[in-house]
């Protein structure tokens, strides 16, 4: 049973545990896949919980990972 008062899992942890590791993508590889204005420090800030998910980030993740932007915004 999941405790009702547990802290929500951060989007960065979901990204790493549920997507990058299973897809065998390094953070550098994922930055290249995202393209555009993405940098390693920007992705690292999301993974470490220092940067939150914006609409633009949700769209980029959804497009790259085959998910919906709502999935990322909901985290």
FIMAR-427886 format. One line per field, with one value per residue (C-alpha): residue number from 1; x negated, y negated, z; residue in three letters. Coordinates in Angstrom, 1 decimal, m for minus. Last residue first. Layout:
N
num	(NUM ...)
xx	(X ...)
yy	(Y ...)
zz	(Z ...)
residu	(ALA ...)
***
This chain:
75
num	(75 74 73 72 71 70 69 68 67 66 65 64 63 62 61 60 59 58 57 56 55 54 53 52 51 50 49 48 47 46 45 44 43 42 41 40 39 38 37 36 35 34 33 32 31 30 29 28 27 26 25 24 23 22 21 20 19 18 17 16 15 14 13 12 11 10 9 8 7 6 5 4 3 2 1)
xx	(m4.2 m1.0 m2.8 m4.9 m1.9 0.0 m2.7 m1.9 m4.4 m6.4 m9.7 m11.1 m7.8 m6.6 m9.9 m9.9 m6.2 m6.7 m9.8 m7.8 m4.9 m7.3 m8.7 m10.5 m14.2 m16.3 m14.9 m18.2 m16.9 m15.5 m18.8 m20.8 m18.7 m19.5 m23.1 m23.5 m22.0 m18.8 m18.2 m17.3 m18.0 m16.0 m17.8 m21.2 m20.2 m19.0 m22.4 m24.2 m21.9 m22.8 m20.2 m19.9 m16.1 m15.4 m17.8 m16.6 m12.8 m11.4 m14.2 m15.8 m12.7 m10.7 m13.6 m13.6 m9.8 m10.0 m8.2 m5.5 m6.3 m4.5 m1.4 1.1 m1.4 m1.3 0.0)
yy	(m15.3 m16.2 m18.5 m15.6 m13.3 m16.2 m16.7 m13.2 m10.4 m9.2 m10.0 m12.8 m14.5 m14.2 m15.4 m18.5 m19.3 m18.9 m21.2 m23.8 m23.6 m24.0 m21.2 m22.5 m23.2 m22.3 m18.8 m17.1 m15.7 m19.0 m20.9 m18.1 m18.7 m22.4 m21.8 m19.3 m21.8 m22.0 m25.0 m22.9 m19.2 m16.9 m13.8 m15.5 m16.3 m12.6 m11.3 m13.6 m12.4 m8.8 m6.7 m3.0 m3.1 m1.4 m3.8 m7.0 m6.4 m5.1 m5.6 m8.8 m10.6 m9.5 m10.8 m14.1 m14.4 m14.3 m11.6 m13.0 m13.1 m10.5 m11.3 m8.8 m5.9 m3.5 0.0)
zz	(m12.6 m14.4 m16.8 m18.0 m18.7 m20.1 m22.8 m24.0 m24.4 m27.4 m25.8 m28.0 m28.8 m25.2 m23.8 m26.0 m25.4 m21.6 m21.8 m23.6 m21.2 m18.3 m16.1 m13.0 m12.6 m9.5 m9.3 m10.0 m13.3 m14.4 m13.6 m15.3 m18.5 m18.5 m17.7 m20.6 m23.0 m25.0 m27.3 m30.3 m30.1 m27.9 m29.3 m28.7 m25.1 m24.7 m25.9 m23.4 m20.6 m21.5 m23.3 m22.6 m23.4 m20.1 m18.3 m20.0 m19.8 m16.6 m14.1 m15.6 m16.7 m13.6 m11.4 m13.3 m12.9 m9.1 m7.3 m5.0 m1.3 0.7 2.8 1.5 2.0 m0.9 0.0)
residu	(UNK UNK UNK UNK UNK UNK UNK UNK UNK UNK UNK UNK UNK UNK UNK UNK UNK UNK UNK UNK UNK UNK UNK UNK UNK UNK UNK UNK UNK UNK UNK UNK UNK UNK UNK UNK UNK UNK UNK UNK UNK UNK UNK UNK UNK UNK UNK UNK UNK UNK UNK UNK UNK UNK UNK UNK UNK UNK UNK UNK UNK UNK UNK UNK UNK UNK UNK UNK UNK UNK UNK UNK UNK UNK UNK)
***
